[in-house]
Amino acid sequence: MAIYFNESTRQFILRTDSSSYQMQIGKFGYLFHLYYGKRVEEMDLSYLLREVGRAFSGNPYEAGMDRNFSLDVLPQEYSTFGNGDYRTSALMVKNVDGSMETDLRYQSHRIYKGKEKLKGLPATYGEETEVETLVITLEDKVNGLQVDLSYSVFEKYDAIIRSTKLINTSEQSLTLERALTMCMDYSCPDKMDIITFYGRHAMERQLERTPLRHGKISVGSVRGCSSHHYNPMVILCNHDTGEDYGACYGFSFVYSGNFLAEVELDQSEQVRFVMGIADENFSFSLKKGESFQTPEVIGIYSSEGFHKLSSCYHHLYRKHLIRGKYRDIRRPILINNWEATYFDFDDEKLIGIAKEASKLGVELFVMDDGWFGKRNDDLTGLGDWIVNTEKIKCGLSKLCESINHLGMKFGIWFEPEMVNEDSDLYRAHPDWCLKTPSRMGNRSRYQFVLDMSRKEVIDYLYERIYAILKSANIEYVKWDMNRHLANVYSRTLPPERQGEVYHRYVLGLYELLERIITEFPDILLEGCSGGGGRFDAGMLYYTPQIWCSDNTDAIDRLKIQYGTSFGYPVNTMGAHVSACPNHQNGRITPLPTRGVVAMAGTFGYELDISKMTEEEKGIVKEQIETFKSYADLIAQGEYYRLSNAMEENVFYVAWEFVKEDKTEALLSYVQIHPQTNLLYVRIRWKGLDPRKNYKVEKEVYSGEVLMNIGYLLPVLQGDYRSFQIHIQEQA
């Protein structure tokens, strides 16, 4: 039993394989948090609640003369604004009289096997044998707000999934000014750090670790998507936590729009963490009977360091978030024409690239931006999803047939959420853009954003995409988004409800994606937003892989993929071998190294193979054969970080995949810089069976020796050299 309610102590006990979570219905019906951490046997942990009178911390009226009972001191399960708790709050509600107070008390609860879907939102899923759910209902008897706190427990993955539903049961309207998904209080914490993943376009998810200080530390996005700049995945951990030891808590937001993750260390040395939809330019009106559903936050605790935390996220996402045909099977090795041709292509040039790629074993050809409308640059054509027959002279269906005849699948690029001013769509429907009527608007990449909150916009996009996908044997779609939202105003909503547009935009996006994958379940959908600008758990529900970054430089990718791996599986990271000098930074990297790095992802190519030498083509053919032989191990194996790619002056980066039964492992190594009079590098393998013997090149070693003593790596000469070592169990 993963969830249990103790009637006598009024405690909720949630258990996973390695963690425990406890709450208690306390005095006057308040719901208090007791404990979240390493699994303990069932016991009454209410001794952790300490009622302490502190100056300027007020008391609920029911407490009478008891100055020790204060919501400003006690650990809350879902904090609200205006009721005497002055720490950061998860919920702010404007009442009909203009007041901002909300006071939630326990009303009821229910426990059931399985997990319900969230209407219109991505969510984890599982059978009744895999997940159990607790819903605690709180209410404010004055303003009529009902709050359902949902906790779904996946025991096997040490995951507790939280979401919140807010329901107006009163006769009056309420306005949500902040509606975060979760609050987590640590009443007597160890010294803690926060790990966030910041970045910028073409340099996403750079790990940053910061000790908590008094006050608030927050990351988030108000760009309309989760963004390149901060990822909606945060880790709280002890000061001494490392890869293989120490306590850490992961929180990942299953949402692709604006978000806030905020931690506060207060004057009493207590820590509070909140996460959910950002409240900047957010307000949501609830009339009688209306409700608001928050997206999920996936919480995972590990007492065994960051590897265990990442492993739980990887396995959970692969089995209980990602859906569809490509959840469990190898994705095709692709070649994308973007860096080979940019906008300068026609059908003959594309077929020429495809012919050379097919000879080397590439399985999927992707036609990127420029195939539609009058699209010869990024100034025109977005929104006009009609084939440009001046470029694709033979027609889309014939082009697809030609690619299929070469033994390859055919894929195509879309950017549905955007429109250029120089397009037939904009000329016909300029009001379909997000734009304040009295202003000119904010251009980015010479494009505007379509109002995805409008039904007619979603219907138009669905009809155009449907027509294209039905016209040919298209088996892959790259879904791009190349600017962020500004001038966020919808003509379909009154002035007092403009704060709903950001969220309604994301709901519209999800609706469109759901309609497409329902109609075309066999298409492989890859997410993209200028690379990794919308790399989040919400998109993985619809797109089983996401283009990790527009930066295809193998050395920069070491850091990008390293940071991404803390919260996301390797087989979700779109990774390609591209041309050198690299188009983003001009770096020259050996082709074998580019292959090794791209194999820590979905693997593919983004270059003009027809311009490669015969020697280079031979290397590509060998890379493809190698990746195919390791594909299941890479996609489904246990992933280990063997070095810290974020260290200054890092000498090398290494990582490892281990098969579930521990009979096979693959170690990849990239040397950043050569050293004169080089010291040997000794790598300690991870995840092997200490009792098994493994053949490493020509010698046999026990798993115990490889993990505890290690293996001396070969000496490499030159910048950016690499190798892989594949080992198997020996009888």
C-alpha positions in Angstrom: 0.0 0.0 0.0 1.6 3.3 -1.2 -0.9 5.6 0.6 -2.4 5.2 4.1 -4.5 7.3 6.4 -4.2 6.8 10.1 -7.6 7.7 11.6 -6.3 8.0 15.2 -3.4 10.4 14.4 -5.2 12.0 11.4 -2.0 11.5 9.4 -1.5 10.8 5.7 1.4 8.5 5.0 2.8 8.2 1.4 5.5 5.6 0.7 7.7 4.8 -2.3 10.4 2.1 -2.4 13.0 4.6 -0.9 11.1 7.6 0.4 8.3 8.6 2.9 6.0 11.6 2.9 3.8 12.5 5.8 1.1 15.1 6.4 -1.3 15.7 9.3 -4.7 17.3 9.8 -3.9 19.6 12.7 -5.7 22.0 15.0 -8.7 23.8 13.5 -8.5 21.7 10.3 -5.2 23.1 9.0 -3.2 20.6 6.8 0.4 20.5 8.0 3.5 18.9 6.4 5.4 16.6 8.6 8.2 14.9 6.6 9.6 14.1 3.2 12.8 12.1 2.9 14.4 8.7 3.2 11.9 6.0 3.9 11.0 5.3 7.5 8.7 2.7 9.0 5.2 4.0 9.9 5.2 6.0 13.0 3.7 9.2 14.4 6.0 12.0 13.3 3.8 14.8 14.7 6.6 15.5 17.2 8.2 17.4 14.4 5.5 20.1 14.6 6.8 22.7 17.1 4.4 25.4 18.1 6.7 28.4 18.9 5.6 31.9 19.7 7.5 34.3 17.6 7.1 38.1 17.7 5.1 39.5 14.8 3.9 36.0 13.8 0.1 36.2 14.3 -2.4 33.6 15.4 -5.7 32.4 13.9 -8.7 33.8 15.8 -9.7 30.2 17.0 -6.4 29.9 18.8 -7.7 32.3 21.4 -4.9 33.3 23.8 -2.5 30.7 22.5 0.3 32.7 21.0 2.3 29.7 20.0 0.0 28.5 17.2 1.0 30.5 14.1 0.7 29.6 10.4 3.8 31.8 9.9 5.9 29.2 11.8 4.2 25.8 11.2 5.0 23.9 8.0 2.1 24.2 5.5 1.1 21.7 2.9 -0.4 24.3 0.6 0.3 27.9 1.6 -2.1 30.8 1.0 -1.8 34.5 1.0 -3.4 36.8 3.6 -4.0 34.4 6.4 -1.0 35.3 8.6 1.7 33.2 6.9 4.1 35.8 5.5 6.3 33.4 3.6 6.0 32.9 -0.1 2.6 31.5 -0.9 1.3 29.0 -3.4 -2.2 30.6 -3.7 -3.5 34.2 -4.0 -7.2 34.8 -4.6 -9.0 38.1 -5.1 -12.4 37.9 -3.5 -15.5 39.6 -4.8 -15.0 42.4 -2.2 -11.5 43.0 -3.3 -9.8 41.3 -0.3 -7.0 38.9 -0.9 -7.4 36.5 2.1 -7.8 32.7 1.7 -8.1 30.3 4.7 -8.2 26.7 3.7 -9.3 23.9 6.1 -9.6 20.1 5.7 -12.9 18.9 4.4 -12.4 15.3 3.1 -10.2 13.0 1.3 -10.2 9.9 -0.9 -7.6 7.3 -1.9 -7.9 5.2 -5.0 -5.8 2.9 -7.2 -4.6 4.3 -10.5 -4.5 7.9 -11.7 -7.0 10.2 -13.5 -6.1 12.2 -16.6 -5.9 16.0 -16.4 -8.3 17.6 -18.8 -6.4 19.5 -21.5 -3.0 19.0 -19.8 -0.1 16.6 -20.2 0.3 14.2 -17.3 1.9 11.0 -16.1 -0.1 7.9 -16.5 -0.2 4.4 -15.0 -2.3 1.3 -14.4 -4.0 0.5 -11.0 -1.1 -1.8 -10.2 1.5 0.9 -10.8 0.2 4.0 -9.2 -2.0 5.0 -6.3 -3.6 8.5 -5.7 -4.7 10.6 -2.7 -6.9 13.6 -3.1 -7.3 15.9 -0.1 -10.1 18.5 -0.3 -9.6 21.8 1.5 -12.1 24.6 1.6 -12.5 28.2 2.5 -16.0 28.4 4.0 -16.1 32.2 3.6 -15.3 32.7 -0.1 -16.4 29.2 -1.2 -13.2 28.1 -2.8 -12.6 24.4 -2.8 -9.0 23.1 -3.3 -8.3 19.5 -4.3 -4.7 18.6 -3.6 -3.7 15.5 -5.6 -0.8 13.2 -4.8 -0.1 10.2 -7.1 2.6 7.8 -5.9 4.7 5.7 -8.3 6.5 3.5 -5.7 8.9 1.9 -8.1 10.3 5.3 -9.3 10.2 7.1 -5.9 7.9 9.6 -7.5 5.2 11.6 -6.0 3.2 13.6 -8.6 1.3 16.6 -7.4 -1.4 18.8 -9.0 -4.1 21.1 -7.6 -7.6 21.8 -8.7 -9.4 25.0 -7.6 -13.2 25.1 -7.7 -15.5 28.0 -7.0 -18.5 26.7 -5.1 -19.9 30.1 -4.2 -22.4 32.4 -5.9 -19.8 35.1 -6.4 -16.9 35.2 -8.8 -13.3 34.7 -7.6 -10.1 35.7 -9.4 -6.9 33.6 -9.1 -3.9 35.9 -8.9 -1.5 33.1 -8.2 -2.3 29.4 -8.5 0.9 27.4 -8.1 0.8 23.6 -8.1 2.7 22.8 -4.9 4.3 24.0 -1.7 7.0 22.1 0.2 8.1 23.1 3.6 11.3 21.9 5.3 11.0 22.8 9.0 14.4 21.7 10.3 16.5 21.3 7.1 20.2 20.5 6.7 22.2 23.2 5.0 20.8 23.2 1.5 21.8 24.1 -2.1 19.5 24.8 -5.1 20.6 23.5 -8.5 19.1 25.2 -11.5 19.6 24.9 -15.2 20.1 28.2 -16.9 21.2 29.1 -20.4 20.5 31.0 -23.6 19.8 30.2 -27.2 22.3 27.6 -28.4 23.7 27.1 -24.8 20.9 25.6 -22.8 20.7 23.9 -19.4 24.0 24.9 -17.9 24.0 23.5 -14.3 24.4 26.1 -11.6 24.6 25.2 -7.9 24.0 27.9 -5.2 23.8 27.7 -1.4 20.5 28.9 0.0 20.6 32.3 1.6 18.1 34.2 3.7 15.4 35.5 1.4 14.1 34.1 -1.9 15.8 32.6 -4.9 13.7 32.1 -7.9 14.0 31.0 -11.6 11.2 31.0 -14.2 10.0 32.2 -17.5 7.5 34.9 -18.6 8.3 34.3 -22.3 5.2 32.2 -23.0 7.2 29.0 -23.1 9.6 27.2 -20.7 12.5 28.9 -22.5 16.2 28.4 -23.2 17.0 30.6 -20.2 15.7 28.5 -17.3 14.5 25.0 -17.3 11.4 24.0 -15.3 13.4 21.4 -13.4 15.0 22.2 -10.1 16.9 20.2 -7.5 17.3 21.0 -3.8 20.1 19.1 -2.0 22.4 19.0 1.0 25.7 20.8 0.7 27.6 17.5 0.5 25.4 15.7 -2.0 27.2 14.3 -5.0 26.6 11.9 -7.9 26.5 8.8 -5.6 25.7 10.0 -2.1 23.6 12.5 -0.2 20.0 13.7 -0.1 18.4 15.5 -3.0 14.9 16.5 -4.1 13.9 16.9 -7.7 10.9 18.9 -8.9 10.0 18.9 -12.6 7.1 20.9 -13.9 4.9 19.2 -16.6 4.1 22.4 -18.5 5.4 24.3 -21.5 4.5 27.9 -20.7 5.4 30.5 -18.1 6.6 29.0 -14.8 8.0 29.9 -11.4 10.2 27.9 -9.1 11.0 29.7 -5.9 12.8 28.8 -2.7 12.8 30.8 0.5 15.0 30.5 3.6 13.2 32.4 6.3 14.2 34.1 9.5 13.6 30.9 11.5 15.9 28.8 9.2 12.9 27.1 7.6 12.9 26.4 3.9 9.9 26.7 1.6 9.8 25.7 -2.1 6.9 26.5 -4.4 6.4 25.7 -8.1 3.8 26.3 -10.7 2.5 28.7 -13.4 4.2 32.1 -13.1 1.9 34.8 -11.6 3.3 37.7 -13.7 0.5 38.8 -16.0 -1.6 35.9 -14.7 -5.1 36.1 -13.4 -7.9 33.7 -14.0 -11.6 34.3 -13.3 -13.7 31.6 -11.8 -17.5 32.0 -11.9 -19.8 29.8 -9.9 -19.0 26.1 -10.5 -15.9 26.8 -12.7 -12.6 25.3 -11.9 -8.9 25.7 -12.7 -6.6 22.7 -13.0 -2.9 23.3 -12.4 -0.2 21.3 -14.3 1.6 18.5 -12.5 4.9 18.7 -10.6 6.9 15.5 -10.5 8.7 15.2 -7.2 11.4 12.6 -6.6 13.6 12.1 -3.5 16.9 10.3 -3.5 19.1 9.6 -0.5 21.8 8.2 -2.9 22.8 11.3 -4.8 22.1 12.8 -8.2 22.5 9.6 -10.2 19.6 7.8 -8.4 17.5 11.0 -8.8 18.1 11.2 -12.6 17.6 7.4 -13.0 14.1 7.6 -11.4 13.2 10.5 -13.8 14.6 8.7 -16.8 12.7 5.5 -16.1 9.4 7.2 -15.1 9.4 9.4 -18.3 10.2 6.5 -20.6 7.3 4.4 -19.2 4.7 6.8 -17.7 5.0 10.1 -19.6 6.1 9.5 -23.2 3.4 7.9 -25.3 2.8 6.3 -28.7 4.5 4.1 -31.2 8.0 5.4 -30.5 8.0 5.1 -26.7 9.7 1.8 -26.7 11.2 1.3 -30.1 14.4 2.7 -31.7 13.8 6.0 -33.5 15.1 6.1 -37.1 18.5 7.6 -37.8 17.8 10.8 -39.7 19.4 13.4 -41.8 18.1 17.0 -41.8 18.9 19.3 -44.7 18.9 22.6 -42.7 22.6 23.1 -42.2 23.3 21.6 -45.6 21.1 24.0 -47.6 19.2 26.4 -45.4 16.6 28.0 -47.6 18.5 27.3 -50.8 17.1 24.0 -52.1 14.8 22.4 -54.6 13.5 18.8 -54.9 16.5 17.7 -57.0 19.0 18.9 -54.4 17.1 17.2 -51.6 16.9 13.9 -53.5 20.7 14.2 -54.2 21.5 14.4 -50.5 19.0 11.6 -49.7 20.6 9.3 -52.3 24.1 9.7 -50.7 22.6 9.3 -47.2 20.7 6.1 -48.1 23.9 4.5 -49.2 25.4 4.9 -45.8 22.4 3.6 -43.8 20.5 6.7 -42.9 16.8 5.8 -42.4 14.9 9.1 -42.4 15.2 12.2 -44.6 13.8 15.4 -43.0 13.0 18.5 -45.2 13.4 21.5 -42.9 12.2 25.1 -43.3 11.5 26.6 -46.7 9.2 24.2 -48.5 6.0 26.2 -48.2 4.4 29.5 -49.3 6.9 32.0 -50.7 9.5 31.0 -48.2 13.0 31.9 -49.5 14.1 33.5 -46.2 12.7 34.0 -42.7 10.8 37.2 -43.7 7.9 35.6 -45.5 5.5 32.7 -45.7 4.9 31.5 -42.2 1.3 30.6 -41.9 0.9 29.6 -45.5 1.1 25.9 -45.2 0.9 25.1 -48.9 3.7 23.4 -50.9 5.9 25.8 -52.8 5.9 24.1 -56.3 8.7 26.4 -57.5 11.0 24.5 -55.1 9.2 21.2 -54.9 8.5 21.0 -58.6 7.6 17.3 -58.5 5.1 17.9 -55.7 5.2 16.7 -52.1 3.8 13.3 -52.8 6.3 12.5 -55.6 9.2 13.8 -53.5 8.1 11.6 -50.7 7.8 8.6 -53.0 11.3 9.3 -54.3 12.7 9.3 -50.8 10.8 6.1 -49.9 12.1 4.4 -53.1 15.6 4.9 -51.6 14.5 2.9 -48.6 14.1 6.0 -46.3 11.2 7.5 -44.4 10.3 11.1 -45.1 9.8 13.9 -42.6 8.9 17.6 -42.7 9.3 20.8 -40.7 6.5 23.0 -39.4 6.3 26.2 -37.3 2.5 26.3 -36.8 2.3 28.9 -34.0 3.8 31.7 -36.0 3.0 34.0 -38.9 4.9 36.5 -41.1 3.3 39.8 -42.0 4.3 39.0 -45.6 1.9 36.0 -45.8 -1.5 35.3 -47.2 -2.7 34.2 -43.7 -1.7 37.5 -42.1 -3.2 39.6 -44.9 -6.5 37.7 -44.4 -6.5 37.5 -40.6 -4.3 40.1 -39.0 -6.5 39.9 -35.9 -5.4 36.3 -35.3 -2.1 37.5 -33.9 -1.3 38.2 -30.2 -1.2 42.0 -30.4 -2.5 44.9 -28.4 -5.0 46.7 -30.7 -3.6 50.2 -30.0 0.1 49.2 -30.6 2.2 48.1 -33.5 3.5 45.0 -31.8 6.8 43.4 -31.1 8.6 41.6 -34.0 11.0 38.8 -33.5 12.6 37.0 -36.4 10.2 39.2 -38.4 7.3 37.1 -37.2 4.2 37.5 -35.0 2.6 34.8 -32.7 -0.8 33.4 -33.5 -3.4 33.5 -30.8 -3.5 29.9 -29.9 -6.3 30.5 -27.4 -8.7 31.0 -30.3 -10.7 28.0 -31.6 -10.7 29.3 -35.2 -6.8 29.5 -35.1 -6.5 25.9 -33.8 -9.0 24.7 -36.4 -7.2 26.4 -39.3 -3.8 25.0 -38.2 -5.2 21.6 -37.8 -6.9 21.6 -41.2 -3.7 22.8 -43.0 -1.4 20.4 -41.2 -3.9 17.6 -41.7 -4.0 18.3 -45.4 -0.2 18.2 -45.7 0.2 15.0 -43.7 -2.6 13.3 -45.6 -1.1 14.3 -49.0 2.0 12.1 -48.7 3.6 9.3 -46.7 5.0 11.6 -44.1 6.4 9.7 -41.0 8.1 12.4 -39.0 7.3 16.0 -38.1 9.6 18.6 -36.5 7.5 21.1 -34.6 9.4 24.4 -34.2 8.8 27.7 -32.3 11.3 30.4 -33.1 10.2 33.4 -31.0 8.7 34.2 -27.6 5.4 35.8 -26.8 5.0 39.6 -26.3 2.1 42.0 -26.7 0.0 39.2 -25.2 -3.6 40.3 -25.9 -6.5 38.3 -27.3 -9.3 40.0 -29.1 -11.7 37.2 -27.9 -11.4 38.0 -24.2 -12.6 41.1 -22.3 -10.1 43.4 -20.6 -10.5 41.9 -17.2 -9.6 38.4 -18.5 -6.4 39.2 -20.5 -4.4 37.6 -17.7 -5.7 34.2 -18.9 -4.2 34.5 -22.3 -0.7 33.0 -21.6 -2.3 29.9 -20.1 -5.0 29.6 -22.7 -2.3 29.8 -25.3 -0.6 26.7 -23.9 -3.9 24.9 -23.6 -4.5 25.6 -27.3 -1.1 24.3 -28.2 -1.7 21.1 -26.3 -5.2 20.7 -27.9 -3.7 21.0 -31.4 -0.9 18.5 -30.6 -3.3 16.0 -29.2 -5.6 16.2 -32.2 -2.6 15.6 -34.5 -1.2 12.6 -32.7 -4.6 11.1 -32.3 -5.2 11.4 -36.1 -1.6 10.4 -37.0 -0.5 8.0 -34.2 2.4 6.5 -36.2 4.1 9.8 -37.0 7.2 10.6 -34.9 6.9 14.1 -33.6 10.0 16.0 -32.5 9.6 19.2 -30.5 11.8 22.2 -31.1 11.9 25.9 -30.1 15.0 27.3 -31.6 16.6 24.1 -30.4 16.1 23.5 -26.7 13.8 26.5 -25.8 10.9 24.3 -24.9 12.6 21.2 -23.5 10.2 20.2 -20.7 8.2 17.3 -19.4 5.0 18.8 -20.8 6.2 18.6 -24.4 7.5 15.0 -23.9 3.9 13.9 -23.4 3.3 14.8 -27.1 6.8 14.6 -28.6 8.9 11.7 -27.5 12.1 13.6 -28.5 13.0 17.3 -28.5 15.8 19.0 -30.5 18.3 19.5 -27.7 19.9 22.7 -29.0 20.5 24.6 -32.2 24.1 24.4 -31.2 25.5 21.3 -33.0 29.1 21.8 -31.9 30.1 18.5 -30.2 32.2 20.2 -27.4 29.4 22.6 -26.4 27.0 19.8 -26.6 28.9 17.9 -23.9 27.7 20.5 -21.4 24.3 20.9 -22.9 23.6 17.2 -22.8 25.2 16.8 -19.4 22.8 19.4 -17.9 19.8 18.0 -19.7 20.6 14.5 -18.4 19.8 15.4 -14.8 16.1 15.5 -15.5 15.5 14.0 -18.9 16.3 10.6 -20.6 19.0 10.4 -23.2 16.6 9.1 -25.8 14.6 12.3 -25.7 17.6 14.5 -26.7 17.7 15.3 -30.4 21.5 15.1 -31.3 23.1 15.3 -34.7 26.5 15.1 -36.3 27.0 18.4 -38.2 29.6 19.9 -40.6 33.0 21.4 -39.6 33.9 24.1 -39.1 30.8 24.2 -37.0 28.2 26.7 -38.2 27.5 28.1 -34.7 31.0 28.7 -33.4 33.5 27.7 -36.1 35.1 25.0 -34.1 36.8 22.1 -35.9 36.1 18.7 -34.2 37.0 15.3 -35.5 34.2 13.4 -37.2 34.5 10.4 -34.9 34.1 12.6 -31.9 31.0 14.3 -33.3 29.6 10.8 -33.7 30.4 9.8 -30.1 28.7 12.8 -28.7 25.6 12.5 -31.0 25.2 8.9 -29.8 24.3 10.2 -26.4 21.0 11.2 -27.9 18.6 10.2 -30.7 21.5 10.3 -33.3 21.3 11.7 -36.8 23.1 14.0 -39.2 22.7 17.7 -40.2 25.1 18.3 -43.1 25.5 17.7 -46.9 26.7 14.2 -47.1 27.2 14.6 -50.9 30.1 17.0 -50.1 31.9 14.5 -47.9 35.1 12.7 -48.9 34.9 8.9 -49.4 36.9 8.5 -46.2 34.4 10.6 -44.3 31.5 8.6 -45.8 33.2 5.5 -44.6 33.3 6.9 -41.1 29.6 7.8 -41.2 28.7 4.3 -42.4 30.6 2.8 -39.5 29.0 5.3 -37.0 25.6 4.3 -38.2 26.3 0.6 -37.8 27.8 1.2 -34.4 24.9 3.2 -33.2 22.4 0.6 -34.4 24.3 -2.1 -32.5 24.2 0.0 -29.3 20.8 1.7 -29.8 18.8 -0.4 -27.2 21.6 -0.1 -24.7 21.7 3.7 -25.1 17.9 4.2 -25.1 16.9 1.8 -22.3 20.1 1.3 -20.3 21.1 2.9 -17.1 22.9 6.2 -17.7 25.9 7.3 -15.6 27.7 10.6 -15.5 31.4 9.7 -15.0 32.7 13.2 -14.9 31.5 16.8 -14.3 31.2 18.5 -17.7 30.6 21.9 -15.9 34.0 22.1 -14.2 36.3 24.9 -15.3 39.2 23.8 -17.4 37.7 20.3 -17.6 40.2 17.9 -19.2 37.7 15.2 -20.3 34.0 14.2 -20.2 32.9 10.6 -19.9 29.6 8.8 -19.5 28.4 5.2 -19.4 25.4 3.1 -20.3 24.7 -0.2 -18.5 22.2 -2.8 -19.6 19.5 -3.7 -17.1 20.8 -7.2 -16.5 24.3 -5.8 -16.2 25.7 -8.1 -18.9 26.8 -5.2 -21.1 28.0 -1.6 -20.8 29.3 1.2 -23.1 31.7 3.8 -22.0 32.1 7.0 -24.0 35.0 9.4 -23.5 35.9 12.8 -25.1 39.2 14.5 -24.4 38.8 18.3 -24.4 42.5 19.2 -24.5 45.7 17.2 -24.8 48.4 17.5 -22.1 52.1 17.4 -22.4 53.7 14.7 -20.2 50.2 13.4 -19.7 49.1 11.8 -16.5 47.1 8.7 -16.9 43.3 8.8 -16.5 41.8 6.1 -14.4 38.0 5.7 -14.8 35.9 3.8 -12.3 33.0 2.2 -14.1 29.6 2.2 -12.5 26.6 0.0 -12.3 28.3 -3.3 -13.1 27.8 -6.6 -11.2 30.8 -7.0 -8.9 30.5 -10.8 -9.3 30.5 -10.8 -13.1 33.6 -10.8 -15.3 33.8 -8.4 -18.2 36.1 -8.4 -21.2 37.6 -5.0 -21.7 39.3 -5.0 -25.1 41.7 -8.0 -24.7 41.7 -8.4 -21.0 39.1 -9.7 -18.5 38.3 -7.9 -15.3 35.7 -8.4 -12.6 33.0 -5.9 -12.1 34.3 -5.3 -8.6 37.8 -4.4 -9.9 36.4 -2.1 -12.7 34.2 -0.2 -10.2 36.4 0.0 -7.2 39.9 0.2 -8.7 39.1 1.4 -12.2 40.5 1.1 -15.7 43.4 3.1 -17.2 42.3 4.8 -20.3 44.4 5.0 -23.5 46.5 8.1 -24.1 45.2 10.4 -26.8 47.0 13.0 -28.9 45.3 16.1 -30.2 42.3 18.2 -29.3 38.8 16.7 -29.0 39.8 13.1 -29.5 37.4 10.4 -28.3 36.8 6.7 -28.0 34.2 4.2 -26.9 34.7 1.0 -24.9 32.0 -1.7 -25.1 32.2 -4.5 -22.6 30.2 -7.7 -22.2 30.0 -10.4 -19.5 32.4 -13.3 -19.9 31.5 -16.7 -18.7 
